[in-house]
Amino acid sequence: MSSVFEKDKQYILGTYNRFPVNITEGKGSVVKDENGKEYIDLGSGIGVTSFGIADEVWQNAVTEQISKVQHMSNLYYTEPCADLAEILCEKTGMKKVFFSNSGAEANECAIKIARKYAWEKHGENCYTIVTLNNSFHGRTLTTLAATGQEHYHELFTPLTPGFMSVDAGDLAAIKKINEETPVAGVLLECIQGEGGVLPIDAEFIKAVEKWCNENDVLFMVDEVQTGNGRTGELYSYMNYGVKPDVVSTAKGLAGGLPLGATLVGEKAQGVFGFGDHGSTFGGNPVCCAAAISIIERIDDKLLEEVKEKSKKVFSSLEGAKGVESVCGLGLMIGIKTARPASEIVKECIDNGVLCLTAKDKVRLLPALNIPEETLLKAVGIIKNSCAKI
């Protein structure tokens, strides 16, 4: 057994059911294990390595910044932090940004914004945050409370109070909650990633936005997994023609370094003042330099390529033997298989393809720039595994 496996078992808390693969190096969408075996990576670190492994543009941005200043506290200014905020606001039309370290922290910030906004506008009894059943918003006690999946709550109660979940599509349930306990904000994913790669109906999302605007409730979109080009638009809400008050994002933002961001629109841009929120590592100049190298390259050409690759994956998989359905958007794809998804994933590893699961589906989150030939080769291996029924 590899010494890495032994050390992991001895010294690391057993929170991860890891596959017996020790990845040691890679380039683009191909990685190698300690034995030199190659794998096509269709997981990209769960949607993190936006331009693949050892991306040279990303490497140059990171190493250049490391040679200057690797960290300063937020008591001082750094250029990458300000530049990234400017780029994000210009590309989205949002007004302000708060940087943190993860998606959960980005969502925590969004929740705090909604509660402070509601307190100041509607009083201390207006604090309820509405989310959707089957959602996933993070693993802190507060973002677990926001997550609309009971099995994540088990053993960790009491969670932060003030959260209620409704079924996607049920606007009447949101209205009813507001009659009983005033709603401060609605937080939703346009595509529920951990919930099974399930796109939410566009008309419902638009109706929620309209209701929030009419009732002075903050409309918030969780773009932790769906953001940064993943769905064929810079952020998934752009596929739906809506304009959130708050957007949270992370994962692929910095291409492999930890960085979360909470983008705030005009309505709530003035909610936070000095001392209302903070982060030691948030806005780290190396992480921000990395993110600039990512966001600047997510242009119309790349987004169109993401959409075209997506069409070819859907076309290849839909109706294939052992494939019951295909869902998702862009390069965020779920495959419902006749065989258990976990079996498919294990078999794909044996055959040199790394993919993920989401509920009962095989999940694909490849790098945005994965070569089409490489992508379709990997999809072919997945199809062969699915067909063994």
DRENDO-1510 file (C-alpha; in Angstrom, 1 decimal, always signed):
<recs>
REC; n; res; u; v; w
REC; 1; MET; +0.0; +0.0; +0.0 .
REC; 2; SER; +1.2; +3.5; -0.8 .
REC; 3; SER; +2.7; +5.4; +2.1 .
REC; 4; VAL; +0.4; +8.3; +1.2 .
REC; 5; PHE; -2.7; +6.0; +1.8 .
REC; 6; GLU; -1.2; +4.9; +5.1 .
REC; 7; LYS; -0.4; +8.4; +6.3 .
REC; 8; ASP; -3.9; +9.6; +5.3 .
REC; 9; LYS; -5.5; +6.8; +7.3 .
REC; 10; GLN; -3.4; +7.4; +10.3 .
REC; 11; TYR; -3.3; +11.2; +10.5 .
REC; 12; ILE; -6.3; +12.7; +8.6 .
REC; 13; LEU; -9.8; +12.7; +9.9 .
REC; 14; GLY; -11.9; +10.2; +8.0 .
REC; 15; THR; -14.3; +12.6; +6.4 .
REC; 16; TYR; -13.6; +11.6; +2.8 .
REC; 17; ASN; -14.3; +8.3; +1.2 .
REC; 18; ARG; -11.3; +8.6; -1.2 .
REC; 19; PHE; -10.7; +6.5; -4.2 .
REC; 20; PRO; -7.3; +4.6; -4.1 .
REC; 21; VAL; -5.7; +6.9; -6.5 .
REC; 22; ASN; -2.7; +9.2; -5.6 .
REC; 23; ILE; -2.5; +11.9; -8.2 .
REC; 24; THR; +1.1; +13.2; -8.5 .
REC; 25; GLU; +1.1; +15.4; -11.7 .
REC; 26; GLY; -0.8; +16.5; -14.7 .
REC; 27; LYS; -1.2; +18.8; -17.6 .
REC; 28; GLY; -4.5; +20.3; -18.9 .
REC; 29; SER; -7.2; +17.7; -18.5 .
REC; 30; VAL; -4.9; +14.7; -18.2 .
REC; 31; VAL; -3.4; +13.7; -14.8 .
REC; 32; LYS; -1.1; +10.9; -13.6 .
REC; 33; ASP; -1.0; +8.8; -10.5 .
REC; 34; GLU; +2.1; +7.6; -8.7 .
REC; 35; ASN; +2.5; +4.6; -11.0 .
REC; 36; GLY; +2.4; +6.8; -14.1 .
REC; 37; LYS; -1.1; +5.7; -15.1 .
REC; 38; GLU; -3.0; +8.5; -17.0 .
REC; 39; TYR; -6.5; +9.7; -16.4 .
REC; 40; ILE; -8.8; +12.1; -18.3 .
REC; 41; ASP; -10.0; +14.4; -15.6 .
REC; 42; LEU; -13.8; +15.2; -15.9 .
REC; 43; GLY; -14.1; +16.4; -12.4 .
REC; 44; SER; -11.6; +19.4; -12.3 .
REC; 45; GLY; -11.4; +19.2; -8.5 .
REC; 46; ILE; -15.2; +19.5; -8.3 .
REC; 47; GLY; -15.4; +22.4; -10.7 .
REC; 48; VAL; -12.3; +24.2; -9.5 .
REC; 49; THR; -9.4; +23.9; -12.0 .
REC; 50; SER; -11.2; +26.0; -14.7 .
REC; 51; PHE; -8.4; +25.8; -17.2 .
REC; 52; GLY; -7.0; +22.4; -16.2 .
REC; 53; ILE; -3.9; +21.3; -14.4 .
REC; 54; ALA; -0.6; +23.3; -14.6 .
REC; 55; ASP; -2.2; +26.0; -16.8 .
REC; 56; GLU; +0.7; +28.2; -17.8 .
REC; 57; VAL; -1.2; +31.5; -17.8 .
REC; 58; TRP; -2.5; +30.8; -14.3 .
REC; 59; GLN; +1.0; +29.6; -13.1 .
REC; 60; ASN; +2.6; +32.8; -14.4 .
REC; 61; ALA; +0.0; +35.0; -12.6 .
REC; 62; VAL; +0.5; +33.1; -9.4 .
REC; 63; THR; +4.3; +33.0; -9.4 .
REC; 64; GLU; +4.6; +36.6; -10.4 .
REC; 65; GLN; +2.5; +37.7; -7.5 .
REC; 66; ILE; +4.2; +35.3; -5.0 .
REC; 67; SER; +7.5; +37.0; -5.9 .
REC; 68; LYS; +6.0; +40.4; -4.9 .
REC; 69; VAL; +3.7; +40.0; -1.9 .
REC; 70; GLN; +2.1; +36.7; -0.9 .
REC; 71; HIS; -0.2; +38.2; +1.7 .
REC; 72; MET; -1.2; +41.4; +3.4 .
REC; 73; SER; -4.0; +41.9; +5.9 .
REC; 74; ASN; -7.1; +43.8; +4.8 .
REC; 75; LEU; -5.9; +46.8; +6.8 .
REC; 76; TYR; -4.0; +47.7; +3.7 .
REC; 77; TYR; -4.6; +47.8; -0.1 .
REC; 78; THR; -3.3; +45.4; -2.7 .
REC; 79; GLU; -3.7; +45.8; -6.4 .
REC; 80; PRO; -4.9; +42.3; -7.4 .
REC; 81; CYS; -7.8; +42.6; -4.9 .
REC; 82; ALA; -9.0; +45.9; -6.3 .
REC; 83; ASP; -8.5; +44.9; -9.9 .
REC; 84; LEU; -10.4; +41.6; -9.5 .
REC; 85; ALA; -13.3; +43.4; -7.9 .
REC; 86; GLU; -13.4; +45.9; -10.7 .
REC; 87; ILE; -13.4; +43.1; -13.3 .
REC; 88; LEU; -16.2; +41.2; -11.6 .
REC; 89; CYS; -18.4; +44.3; -11.3 .
REC; 90; GLU; -17.8; +45.3; -14.9 .
REC; 91; LYS; -18.7; +41.9; -16.2 .
REC; 92; THR; -21.8; +41.5; -14.0 .
REC; 93; GLY; -23.1; +45.0; -13.4 .
REC; 94; MET; -22.9; +44.4; -9.7 .
REC; 95; LYS; -21.6; +47.3; -7.5 .
REC; 96; LYS; -19.5; +45.9; -4.7 .
REC; 97; VAL; -17.6; +42.7; -3.8 .
REC; 98; PHE; -16.5; +41.0; -0.6 .
REC; 99; PHE; -13.8; +38.4; -0.9 .
REC; 100; SER; -13.5; +35.3; +1.3 .
REC; 101; ASN; -12.0; +31.8; +1.1 .
REC; 102; SER; -14.8; +29.4; +0.0 .
REC; 103; GLY; -18.3; +29.0; -1.2 .
REC; 104; ALA; -19.7; +28.5; +2.3 .
REC; 105; GLU; -18.1; +31.8; +3.4 .
REC; 106; ALA; -19.5; +33.6; +0.4 .
REC; 107; ASN; -22.9; +32.3; +1.3 .
REC; 108; GLU; -22.5; +33.3; +4.9 .
REC; 109; CYS; -21.7; +36.8; +3.8 .
REC; 110; ALA; -24.8; +36.8; +1.5 .
REC; 111; ILE; -27.0; +35.7; +4.5 .
REC; 112; LYS; -25.5; +38.4; +6.8 .
REC; 113; ILE; -26.2; +41.0; +4.1 .
REC; 114; ALA; -29.8; +39.9; +3.7 .
REC; 115; ARG; -30.4; +40.0; +7.5 .
REC; 116; LYS; -28.8; +43.4; +8.1 .
REC; 117; TYR; -30.6; +44.9; +5.1 .
REC; 118; ALA; -33.9; +43.5; +6.4 .
REC; 119; TRP; -33.3; +44.6; +10.0 .
REC; 120; GLU; -32.6; +48.2; +8.9 .
REC; 121; LYS; -35.5; +48.3; +6.4 .
REC; 122; HIS; -38.2; +46.1; +8.0 .
REC; 123; GLY; -37.2; +45.6; +11.7 .
REC; 124; GLU; -35.6; +43.0; +13.8 .
REC; 125; ASN; -38.3; +40.4; +13.3 .
REC; 126; CYS; -37.6; +40.2; +9.5 .
REC; 127; TYR; -34.8; +37.7; +9.3 .
REC; 128; THR; -36.0; +34.5; +7.6 .
REC; 129; ILE; -34.1; +33.2; +4.7 .
REC; 130; VAL; -35.9; +31.0; +2.2 .
REC; 131; THR; -34.1; +28.3; +0.2 .
REC; 132; LEU; -35.1; +25.4; -1.9 .
REC; 133; ASN; -35.5; +21.8; -1.0 .
REC; 134; ASN; -32.7; +19.7; -2.5 .
REC; 135; SER; -30.3; +22.6; -2.3 .
REC; 136; PHE; -26.7; +22.7; -1.1 .
REC; 137; HIS; -25.1; +25.9; +0.3 .
REC; 138; GLY; -22.2; +24.8; +2.4 .
REC; 139; ARG; -21.1; +22.9; +5.5 .
REC; 140; THR; -20.9; +25.5; +8.2 .
REC; 141; LEU; -23.7; +25.4; +10.7 .
REC; 142; THR; -25.4; +28.4; +9.1 .
REC; 143; THR; -25.0; +27.2; +5.5 .
REC; 144; LEU; -26.1; +23.7; +6.6 .
REC; 145; ALA; -29.3; +25.3; +7.9 .
REC; 146; ALA; -29.7; +27.0; +4.5 .
REC; 147; THR; -29.2; +23.6; +2.8 .
REC; 148; GLY; -32.5; +22.0; +2.0 .
REC; 149; GLN; -31.5; +18.4; +2.5 .
REC; 150; GLU; -32.3; +16.9; +5.9 .
REC; 151; HIS; -29.6; +14.3; +5.9 .
REC; 152; TYR; -26.9; +17.0; +6.0 .
REC; 153; HIS; -28.5; +18.3; +9.2 .
REC; 154; GLU; -28.4; +15.0; +11.1 .
REC; 155; LEU; -26.2; +15.0; +14.2 .
REC; 156; PHE; -25.3; +18.7; +14.0 .
REC; 157; THR; -28.4; +20.3; +15.5 .
REC; 158; PRO; -29.3; +22.8; +16.7 .
REC; 159; LEU; -28.5; +24.6; +13.5 .
REC; 160; THR; -28.7; +28.4; +13.0 .
REC; 161; PRO; -32.4; +29.3; +13.2 .
REC; 162; GLY; -34.3; +31.4; +10.7 .
REC; 163; PHE; -34.2; +29.2; +7.5 .
REC; 164; MET; -37.1; +27.6; +5.7 .
REC; 165; SER; -37.0; +25.5; +2.5 .
REC; 166; VAL; -39.7; +25.1; -0.2 .
REC; 167; ASP; -40.0; +23.0; -3.3 .
REC; 168; ALA; -38.7; +24.5; -6.5 .
REC; 169; GLY; -41.6; +25.9; -8.4 .
REC; 170; ASP; -43.7; +26.6; -5.3 .
REC; 171; LEU; -43.9; +30.4; -5.2 .
REC; 172; ALA; -47.1; +30.1; -3.1 .
REC; 173; ALA; -45.1; +28.5; -0.3 .
REC; 174; ILE; -42.7; +31.4; -0.2 .
REC; 175; LYS; -45.6; +33.8; +0.0 .
REC; 176; LYS; -47.2; +31.8; +2.8 .
REC; 177; ILE; -43.9; +31.8; +4.8 .
REC; 178; ASN; -43.7; +35.6; +4.4 .
REC; 179; GLU; -47.2; +36.0; +5.9 .
REC; 180; GLU; -46.2; +34.0; +8.9 .
REC; 181; THR; -42.6; +35.2; +9.4 .
REC; 182; PRO; -41.2; +38.1; +7.3 .
REC; 183; VAL; -38.7; +37.0; +4.7 .
REC; 184; ALA; -35.4; +38.8; +4.5 .
REC; 185; GLY; -34.0; +37.0; +1.5 .
REC; 186; VAL; -34.4; +34.1; -1.0 .
REC; 187; LEU; -31.3; +32.1; -1.8 .
REC; 188; LEU; -31.3; +29.6; -4.6 .
REC; 189; GLU; -29.2; +27.8; -7.1 .
REC; 190; CYS; -30.2; +28.0; -10.8 .
REC; 191; ILE; -28.9; +24.5; -11.1 .
REC; 192; GLN; -28.8; +22.3; -8.0 .
REC; 193; GLY; -25.4; +20.7; -8.3 .
REC; 194; GLU; -25.0; +18.5; -5.2 .
REC; 195; GLY; -28.8; +17.9; -5.5 .
REC; 196; GLY; -28.4; +16.0; -8.7 .
REC; 197; VAL; -27.5; +18.6; -11.4 .
REC; 198; LEU; -31.1; +19.7; -11.7 .
REC; 199; PRO; -31.8; +23.0; -13.5 .
REC; 200; ILE; -34.6; +25.0; -11.9 .
REC; 201; ASP; -37.5; +26.1; -14.1 .
REC; 202; ALA; -36.7; +29.5; -15.7 .
REC; 203; GLU; -40.3; +30.8; -15.1 .
REC; 204; PHE; -40.0; +30.1; -11.4 .
REC; 205; ILE; -36.7; +31.9; -11.1 .
REC; 206; LYS; -38.2; +34.9; -12.8 .
REC; 207; ALA; -41.3; +34.8; -10.6 .
REC; 208; VAL; -39.1; +34.7; -7.5 .
REC; 209; GLU; -37.1; +37.7; -8.7 .
REC; 210; LYS; -40.3; +39.6; -9.4 .
REC; 211; TRP; -41.8; +38.7; -6.0 .
REC; 212; CYS; -38.6; +39.7; -4.2 .
REC; 213; ASN; -38.5; +43.1; -6.0 .
REC; 214; GLU; -42.2; +43.8; -5.2 .
REC; 215; ASN; -41.7; +42.9; -1.5 .
REC; 216; ASP; -38.2; +44.5; -0.9 .
REC; 217; VAL; -36.7; +41.0; -0.3 .
REC; 218; LEU; -33.2; +40.3; -1.4 .
REC; 219; PHE; -33.0; +37.9; -4.3 .
REC; 220; MET; -29.8; +35.9; -4.0 .
REC; 221; VAL; -28.2; +33.4; -6.3 .
REC; 222; ASP; -25.6; +30.8; -5.2 .
REC; 223; GLU; -23.1; +30.5; -8.0 .
REC; 224; VAL; -20.5; +28.5; -6.1 .
REC; 225; GLN; -20.6; +25.6; -8.5 .
REC; 226; THR; -22.5; +27.1; -11.5 .
REC; 227; GLY; -20.4; +30.2; -11.8 .
REC; 228; ASN; -17.3; +31.3; -13.7 .
REC; 229; GLY; -18.2; +30.0; -17.1 .
REC; 230; ARG; -19.4; +26.6; -16.0 .
REC; 231; THR; -22.9; +26.8; -17.7 .
REC; 232; GLY; -21.9; +28.6; -20.9 .
REC; 233; GLU; -22.5; +32.0; -19.4 .
REC; 234; LEU; -20.2; +33.8; -16.9 .
REC; 235; TYR; -22.8; +33.1; -14.2 .
REC; 236; SER; -25.7; +30.8; -14.5 .
REC; 237; TYR; -28.4; +33.4; -13.7 .
REC; 238; MET; -27.4; +35.1; -17.0 .
REC; 239; ASN; -29.1; +32.2; -18.8 .
REC; 240; TYR; -32.4; +33.1; -17.2 .
REC; 241; GLY; -32.6; +36.9; -17.8 .
REC; 242; VAL; -32.7; +37.8; -14.1 .
REC; 243; LYS; -30.7; +40.3; -12.0 .
REC; 244; PRO; -29.9; +39.2; -8.5 .
REC; 245; ASP; -29.3; +41.5; -5.6 .
REC; 246; VAL; -26.5; +39.3; -4.3 .
REC; 247; VAL; -24.4; +36.6; -6.0 .
REC; 248; SER; -22.1; +34.2; -4.2 .
REC; 249; THR; -19.3; +32.3; -6.0 .
REC; 250; ALA; -16.1; +30.3; -5.4 .
REC; 251; LYS; -14.8; +27.0; -6.8 .
REC; 252; GLY; -13.5; +27.8; -10.3 .
REC; 253; LEU; -13.0; +31.5; -9.6 .
REC; 254; ALA; -9.3; +31.3; -8.8 .
REC; 255; GLY; -8.6; +28.1; -10.8 .
REC; 256; GLY; -7.2; +26.0; -7.9 .
REC; 257; LEU; -6.6; +28.4; -5.1 .
REC; 258; PRO; -9.1; +29.1; -2.3 .
REC; 259; LEU; -11.2; +32.2; -3.1 .
REC; 260; GLY; -14.8; +33.1; -2.5 .
REC; 261; ALA; -16.6; +36.2; -3.6 .
REC; 262; THR; -20.0; +37.8; -2.7 .
REC; 263; LEU; -21.1; +40.3; -5.3 .
REC; 264; VAL; -23.7; +42.9; -4.2 .
REC; 265; GLY; -26.0; +44.9; -6.4 .
REC; 266; GLU; -27.2; +48.4; -6.1 .
REC; 267; LYS; -30.0; +47.8; -3.6 .
REC; 268; ALA; -27.7; +46.3; -0.9 .
REC; 269; GLN; -24.3; +47.8; -1.8 .
REC; 270; GLY; -24.3; +50.1; +1.3 .
REC; 271; VAL; -25.5; +47.5; +3.9 .
REC; 272; PHE; -22.1; +46.7; +5.3 .
REC; 273; GLY; -20.0; +49.3; +7.1 .
REC; 274; PHE; -16.7; +49.1; +8.9 .
REC; 275; GLY; -16.5; +46.1; +11.2 .
REC; 276; ASP; -19.7; +44.4; +9.9 .
REC; 277; HIS; -17.8; +41.6; +8.3 .
REC; 278; GLY; -14.2; +40.5; +7.7 .
REC; 279; SER; -11.7; +37.8; +6.7 .
REC; 280; THR; -8.0; +37.3; +7.4 .
REC; 281; PHE; -7.3; +35.6; +4.1 .
REC; 282; GLY; -10.1; +37.0; +2.0 .
REC; 283; GLY; -8.8; +39.0; -1.0 .
REC; 284; ASN; -5.4; +37.4; -0.7 .
REC; 285; PRO; -3.3; +38.9; -3.5 .
REC; 286; VAL; -2.0; +35.6; -4.9 .
REC; 287; CYS; -5.5; +34.2; -5.0 .
REC; 288; CYS; -6.9; +37.4; -6.6 .
REC; 289; ALA; -4.1; +37.4; -9.2 .
REC; 290; ALA; -5.0; +33.8; -10.0 .
REC; 291; ALA; -8.6; +34.7; -10.4 .
REC; 292; ILE; -7.8; +37.6; -12.7 .
REC; 293; SER; -6.0; +35.1; -15.0 .
REC; 294; ILE; -9.2; +33.0; -15.0 .
REC; 295; ILE; -11.9; +35.6; -15.4 .
REC; 296; GLU; -10.1; +37.6; -18.1 .
REC; 297; ARG; -10.1; +34.5; -20.3 .
REC; 298; ILE; -13.8; +33.6; -19.9 .
REC; 299; ASP; -14.8; +35.5; -22.9 .
REC; 300; ASP; -17.6; +35.0; -25.5 .
REC; 301; LYS; -15.4; +32.7; -27.6 .
REC; 302; LEU; -14.7; +30.4; -24.7 .
REC; 303; LEU; -18.4; +30.4; -23.5 .
REC; 304; GLU; -19.5; +29.5; -27.0 .
REC; 305; GLU; -17.1; +26.6; -27.0 .
REC; 306; VAL; -18.5; +25.4; -23.6 .
REC; 307; LYS; -22.0; +25.4; -25.1 .
REC; 308; GLU; -20.8; +23.5; -28.3 .
REC; 309; LYS; -19.0; +20.9; -26.2 .
REC; 310; SER; -22.0; +20.5; -24.0 .
REC; 311; LYS; -24.3; +19.9; -27.0 .
REC; 312; LYS; -22.0; +17.1; -28.3 .
REC; 313; VAL; -21.8; +15.4; -24.9 .
REC; 314; PHE; -25.6; +15.5; -24.6 .
REC; 315; SER; -26.0; +14.2; -28.2 .
REC; 316; SER; -23.5; +11.4; -27.5 .
REC; 317; LEU; -25.1; +10.3; -24.2 .
REC; 318; GLU; -28.9; +10.8; -24.8 .
REC; 319; GLY; -30.5; +7.5; -25.7 .
REC; 320; ALA; -27.3; +5.5; -25.2 .
REC; 321; LYS; -27.6; +2.0; -23.8 .
REC; 322; GLY; -27.7; +2.1; -20.0 .
REC; 323; VAL; -28.3; +5.9; -19.9 .
REC; 324; GLU; -31.7; +6.8; -18.6 .
REC; 325; SER; -31.4; +10.6; -18.9 .
REC; 326; VAL; -29.0; +13.5; -19.2 .
REC; 327; CYS; -29.4; +16.8; -17.4 .
REC; 328; GLY; -27.6; +20.0; -16.6 .
REC; 329; LEU; -26.3; +23.0; -18.6 .
REC; 330; GLY; -22.9; +23.8; -20.2 .
REC; 331; LEU; -20.2; +21.6; -18.8 .
REC; 332; MET; -22.1; +20.8; -15.7 .
REC; 333; ILE; -23.7; +17.6; -16.7 .
REC; 334; GLY; -25.6; +14.8; -14.8 .
REC; 335; ILE; -26.1; +11.3; -16.2 .
REC; 336; LYS; -28.8; +9.0; -14.7 .
REC; 337; THR; -27.6; +5.5; -15.3 .
REC; 338; ALA; -29.3; +2.1; -15.2 .
REC; 339; ARG; -26.4; +0.8; -13.1 .
REC; 340; PRO; -25.5; +2.5; -9.8 .
REC; 341; ALA; -23.6; +5.7; -10.4 .
REC; 342; SER; -20.9; +4.7; -7.9 .
REC; 343; GLU; -20.2; +1.5; -9.9 .
REC; 344; ILE; -19.8; +3.5; -13.1 .
REC; 345; VAL; -17.4; +6.0; -11.5 .
REC; 346; LYS; -15.2; +3.2; -10.1 .
REC; 347; GLU; -15.1; +1.4; -13.5 .
REC; 348; CYS; -14.2; +4.6; -15.2 .
REC; 349; ILE; -11.3; +5.1; -12.9 .
REC; 350; ASP; -10.1; +1.6; -13.9 .
REC; 351; ASN; -10.4; +2.7; -17.5 .
REC; 352; GLY; -8.6; +6.0; -17.1 .
REC; 353; VAL; -11.4; +8.5; -16.6 .
REC; 354; LEU; -12.1; +10.6; -13.4 .
REC; 355; CYS; -15.7; +11.7; -12.9 .
REC; 356; LEU; -18.0; +12.4; -10.0 .
REC; 357; THR; -21.4; +11.6; -8.6 .
REC; 358; ALA; -24.3; +13.8; -7.5 .
REC; 359; LYS; -27.1; +11.9; -5.7 .
REC; 360; ASP; -27.9; +9.0; -8.1 .
REC; 361; LYS; -26.2; +10.5; -11.1 .
REC; 362; VAL; -22.7; +10.4; -12.7 .
REC; 363; ARG; -21.6; +14.1; -12.7 .
REC; 364; LEU; -19.2; +15.7; -15.2 .
REC; 365; LEU; -17.4; +19.0; -14.4 .
REC; 366; PRO; -14.5; +19.1; -16.9 .
REC; 367; ALA; -12.2; +22.0; -17.4 .
REC; 368; LEU; -13.8; +24.7; -19.5 .
REC; 369; ASN; -11.0; +24.4; -22.1 .
REC; 370; ILE; -10.8; +20.6; -22.3 .
REC; 371; PRO; -10.0; +19.6; -25.9 .
REC; 372; GLU; -13.2; +18.3; -27.6 .
REC; 373; GLU; -11.4; +15.1; -28.7 .
REC; 374; THR; -10.3; +14.4; -25.1 .
REC; 375; LEU; -13.7; +15.1; -23.8 .
REC; 376; LEU; -15.5; +12.8; -26.3 .
REC; 377; LYS; -13.0; +10.1; -25.8 .
REC; 378; ALA; -13.8; +10.1; -22.0 .
REC; 379; VAL; -17.5; +10.2; -22.7 .
REC; 380; GLY; -17.1; +7.1; -24.9 .
REC; 381; ILE; -15.5; +5.3; -22.0 .
REC; 382; ILE; -18.4; +6.3; -19.8 .
REC; 383; LYS; -20.9; +5.1; -22.4 .
REC; 384; ASN; -19.1; +1.7; -22.6 .
REC; 385; SER; -19.4; +1.4; -18.8 .
REC; 386; CYS; -23.1; +2.4; -18.8 .
REC; 387; ALA; -23.9; -0.2; -21.5 .
REC; 388; LYS; -22.8; -3.1; -19.3 .
REC; 389; ILE; -26.3; -3.9; -18.0 .
</recs>
